[in-house]
Structures are given as C-alpha cells and as structure tokens.
Amino acid sequence: MAENKRLCSRTMCRREADWTLTYAYADSTAVIGPLAPRVEPHAYDLCAFHADRLTAPRGWEVVRVGQDAAAPGDPEADTASEPSQPSSEAQSPEAGDARTRLRGLPTRR
C-alpha cells in the first residue's frame, strides 16, 4: 500500500505537511504543533515553510509546541538551510491554557 502523505493546507502549496495549526478561540490563540496523527476537521496542516511564517491577528497570540530551532530573524539562524522553526522560549505565560490542552499529543520523531 502506498503511504498517503498530507500536503500543506495553504493554497497552491504542494509541500508535505509537518505541522498542524489549530485555533483556541476562547484564548485568542493560534497553536502550531507537530502534525496530528490524523486529519482533523477544524485544523490545518502546514509545511515547515508556512508554519515558520504564520502570524496571528492583532490581539492574538501564536503558541508553537515542539518547534525547537531559532526564531525567524534570529541572527544565529542559518538562512542557507531550510526555514527555521521558531523557539518555544518565545512563548508567553498567558498561553498556558492552550499549551495545557495540547499536552499528551504525540510528538514527531
């Protein structure tokens, strides 16, 4: 059987998905974490390129779970390689509610 690879949800993007984006509307938070084990109806699969560049609307926060490389614009980031994944150190304490809900999700290896 052929393996079904999931593609990025962004229009016209044909890259393989590596991350899943969900929204915690009550917390005004966009959460990007490892690719969910199955397709979820209210989640968006994103490639590393688009996950790295995601921004939230004014007043919202982006929480990045399981992304451990340098943040975009970080002088220590190697720009010659693939797009970097933002540091989880940049997360603020107010995002605790969204992170708590995501504990126990499988991590990508």
C-alpha positions as CSV (number, residue, x, y, z in Angstrom):
1,M,0.0,0.0,0.0
2,A,1.2,3.5,-0.8
3,E,1.7,5.9,2.1
4,N,-0.7,8.8,2.0
5,K,1.2,12.0,2.6
6,R,-0.7,15.0,3.8
7,L,0.0,18.3,2.0
8,C,0.1,21.8,3.3
9,S,-3.3,23.4,3.5
10,R,-2.1,26.7,2.0
11,T,-3.5,27.4,-1.5
12,M,-1.1,26.3,-4.2
13,C,1.4,24.8,-1.8
14,R,2.5,21.3,-2.7
15,R,4.9,20.8,0.1
16,E,4.4,17.9,2.6
17,A,2.8,18.9,5.9
18,D,4.9,18.8,9.0
19,W,2.8,20.8,11.5
20,T,-0.8,21.2,12.4
21,L,-2.4,24.6,13.2
22,T,-5.4,24.9,15.5
23,Y,-7.2,27.8,17.0
24,A,-8.2,28.2,20.6
25,Y,-10.8,30.9,20.0
26,A,-11.7,31.4,23.7
27,D,-8.0,32.2,24.4
28,S,-7.4,34.2,21.2
29,T,-4.5,31.8,20.4
30,A,-3.3,30.1,17.3
31,V,-1.4,26.9,18.2
32,I,1.1,25.2,15.9
33,G,2.2,21.8,16.9
34,P,3.5,18.5,15.4
35,L,1.5,17.0,12.6
36,A,-1.6,15.4,14.1
37,P,-1.8,11.7,13.7
38,R,-5.0,12.0,11.6
39,V,-6.8,14.8,9.7
40,E,-8.8,16.9,12.0
41,P,-11.9,18.8,10.6
42,H,-11.0,22.1,12.4
43,A,-7.3,22.0,12.0
44,Y,-4.9,23.0,9.2
45,D,-1.9,21.0,8.1
46,L,1.1,23.2,7.3
47,C,4.5,22.7,5.7
48,A,7.6,23.9,7.7
49,F,7.8,27.0,5.4
50,H,4.3,28.2,6.1
51,A,4.3,27.2,9.8
52,D,7.5,29.3,10.3
53,R,5.9,32.4,8.8
54,L,2.5,32.2,10.4
55,T,1.4,35.4,12.2
56,A,-1.7,35.9,14.3
57,P,-4.2,38.8,14.1
58,R,-3.8,41.7,16.4
59,G,-4.6,40.7,19.9
60,W,-4.0,37.0,19.3
61,E,-1.0,35.0,20.3
62,V,0.8,32.2,18.4
63,V,1.9,29.3,20.6
64,R,4.5,27.0,19.0
65,V,4.6,23.5,20.5
66,G,7.5,21.2,19.6
67,Q,9.4,23.7,17.5
68,D,12.9,24.0,18.9
69,A,15.2,25.8,16.4
70,A,15.9,29.5,16.1
71,A,13.1,32.1,15.6
72,P,12.7,33.9,12.3
73,G,15.1,36.9,12.1
74,D,17.4,35.4,14.7
75,P,21.0,36.3,13.8
76,E,22.1,32.8,14.9
77,A,19.7,31.1,12.4
78,D,21.3,29.6,9.4
79,T,19.5,31.2,6.4
80,A,21.1,28.9,3.9
81,S,19.3,25.8,5.2
82,E,15.6,25.0,5.2
83,P,13.3,27.5,7.0
84,S,13.9,27.5,10.7
85,Q,11.3,26.7,13.4
86,P,10.7,29.4,16.0
87,S,11.9,28.8,19.5
88,S,9.4,27.7,22.1
89,E,11.2,30.1,24.6
90,A,9.3,33.0,22.9
91,Q,6.0,31.7,24.3
92,S,4.4,33.9,26.9
93,P,2.9,32.7,30.2
94,E,-0.6,33.7,29.2
95,A,-0.6,30.9,26.6
96,G,-0.6,28.3,29.4
97,D,-4.3,27.3,28.8
98,A,-3.7,26.4,25.1
99,R,-0.5,24.5,25.9
100,T,-2.2,22.6,28.7
101,R,-4.8,21.3,26.3
102,L,-2.1,20.1,23.9
103,R,-0.2,18.0,26.5
104,G,-0.2,14.4,25.7
105,L,-0.2,14.8,21.9
106,P,2.3,12.6,20.2
107,T,5.5,14.3,19.1
108,R,7.0,13.9,15.7
109,R,10.3,11.9,15.6
